[in-house]
């Protein structure tokens, strides 16, 4: 276990949770990032659109790592990405750590922008 990563993750969750007034889990934070990147305000989403929102988040989070590249928005304003590098074969734990690290970096970049 990467204790430094977990410490930073708990700090990030605490800050994000305070903003929303409830304790957020990993999946909820991914979804929120997707909504932020979609930038549509409040809209009703179907189940498949919610999955797409999470996909937007994952692509956004992994873009700085070179796995995806933003290629533009479609006519409805939905962002699209191209897979630029194959994701490595990693364990579920390593995958979660990568996503947590990417979320921490995302929140740090958003705060400094």
Beta strands, then each sheet from edge to edge (+ up, - down):
strand 1: 68-73
strand 2: 79-83
sheet 1: 1+ 2-
end
